[in-house]
Amino acid sequence: MIVLAFIITDIRQAHRQAKIVQKLSYLFGQATGNRNNILRSREMLRLLESIGIYDTIENRDYIVRHIETAFYDSTNIIRTQPDGRIVKDSLLIGKRGALRMETVWQNNKLITIFLKSGDN
């Protein structure tokens, strides 16, 4: 039974990581679809680049680890939305600065990400 529990946990973690990886395209300015999504995606890219995080494999891995760490941290919940989604706060640190990252979760599914600088 213990082995089965580890396998199920690994599958769930791999699934969550896959969902996070899908969000990376959005973070790095590669959104498609409506104009608002594209503009928001480009603004996120600008914010990431402003702190020295460029679209590289290493930086994508760094952001996935950062988001996973935020997910598992039980001390960073800043609010629960009326629909039950949990909003978590973290500090994303780049080579030239930092951004506040808010991640919105429905159970273990990443719904969206907000990046906030000192300006917004």
C-alpha positions as CSV (number, residue, x, y, z in Angstrom):
1,M,0.0,0.0,0.0
2,I,2.8,2.4,0.7
3,V,4.3,2.0,-2.7
4,L,0.9,2.7,-4.3
5,A,0.6,5.9,-2.2
6,F,3.9,7.1,-3.5
7,I,2.9,6.3,-7.1
8,I,-0.3,8.2,-6.7
9,T,1.5,11.1,-5.1
10,D,4.1,11.1,-8.0
11,I,1.3,11.1,-10.6
12,R,-0.5,14.0,-8.9
13,Q,2.7,16.0,-8.6
14,A,3.6,15.3,-12.3
15,H,0.1,16.4,-13.3
16,R,0.3,19.6,-11.2
17,Q,3.7,20.3,-12.7
18,A,2.4,19.9,-16.2
19,K,-0.4,22.4,-15.5
20,I,2.2,24.8,-14.1
21,V,4.4,24.4,-17.2
22,Q,1.3,25.3,-19.4
23,K,1.1,28.6,-17.4
24,L,4.7,29.4,-18.2
25,S,4.0,30.4,-21.8
26,Y,1.5,32.9,-20.5
27,L,4.1,34.3,-18.0
28,F,6.7,34.6,-20.7
29,G,4.5,36.7,-23.1
30,Q,3.3,33.9,-25.4
31,A,-0.4,34.0,-24.7
32,T,-2.8,33.7,-27.6
33,G,-6.5,34.4,-27.9
34,N,-8.1,37.7,-26.9
35,R,-6.4,41.0,-26.8
36,N,-6.6,41.4,-23.0
37,N,-4.8,38.0,-22.5
38,I,-2.1,38.9,-24.9
39,L,-1.5,42.3,-23.3
40,R,-1.5,40.9,-19.8
41,S,0.9,38.2,-20.9
42,R,3.3,40.7,-22.5
43,E,3.2,42.8,-19.3
44,M,4.1,39.7,-17.3
45,L,7.1,39.1,-19.6
46,R,8.1,42.8,-19.1
47,L,7.9,42.5,-15.3
48,L,10.0,39.2,-15.3
49,E,12.6,40.7,-17.6
50,S,12.8,43.8,-15.3
51,I,14.1,41.7,-12.5
52,G,16.4,39.7,-14.7
53,I,14.3,36.6,-15.4
54,Y,14.4,35.8,-19.1
55,D,12.8,33.0,-21.0
56,T,15.3,30.2,-20.6
57,I,15.0,26.6,-19.6
58,E,16.8,27.3,-16.3
59,N,14.4,30.2,-15.5
60,R,11.4,28.2,-16.4
61,D,12.6,25.4,-14.1
62,Y,13.2,28.1,-11.4
63,I,9.7,29.4,-11.7
64,V,8.1,25.9,-11.6
65,R,10.0,25.2,-8.4
66,H,9.0,28.6,-7.0
67,I,5.3,28.0,-7.7
68,E,5.5,24.5,-6.3
69,T,7.1,25.8,-3.1
70,A,4.4,28.4,-2.8
71,F,1.8,25.7,-3.2
72,Y,3.2,23.6,-0.4
73,D,3.7,26.5,2.0
74,S,0.8,26.7,4.4
75,T,1.8,30.1,5.9
76,N,1.4,32.2,2.7
77,I,-2.4,32.2,2.2
78,I,-3.5,35.8,1.9
79,R,-7.2,35.2,1.3
80,T,-9.8,32.7,0.3
81,Q,-12.1,33.9,-2.6
82,P,-15.9,33.5,-2.3
83,D,-15.7,30.5,-4.7
84,G,-13.3,28.7,-2.3
85,R,-10.1,29.4,-4.3
86,I,-7.0,30.0,-2.3
87,V,-4.7,33.0,-3.1
88,K,-1.1,32.5,-2.0
89,D,1.6,35.2,-1.8
90,S,5.3,34.7,-2.5
91,L,8.4,36.8,-3.4
92,L,9.9,35.9,-6.8
93,I,13.6,37.0,-6.8
94,G,15.5,37.6,-9.9
95,K,19.1,38.8,-10.6
96,R,18.0,42.4,-10.7
97,G,15.1,42.6,-8.2
98,A,12.0,41.0,-7.0
99,L,8.3,40.8,-7.7
100,R,5.4,39.8,-5.6
101,M,3.7,36.7,-7.1
102,E,0.1,35.8,-6.2
103,T,-1.0,32.3,-7.3
104,V,-4.7,31.3,-7.2
105,W,-5.4,27.7,-6.5
106,Q,-8.5,25.5,-6.7
107,N,-7.6,22.5,-4.6
108,N,-4.2,21.6,-6.2
109,K,-5.0,23.2,-9.6
110,L,-3.2,26.4,-10.5
111,I,-5.9,28.8,-11.8
112,T,-3.9,32.0,-12.5
113,I,-0.9,34.0,-11.6
114,F,-0.5,37.7,-10.8
115,L,2.9,39.5,-10.8
116,K,3.1,42.7,-8.9
117,S,6.0,45.2,-8.7
118,G,6.3,48.1,-6.3
119,D,4.6,50.2,-8.9
120,N,1.3,48.2,-9.0
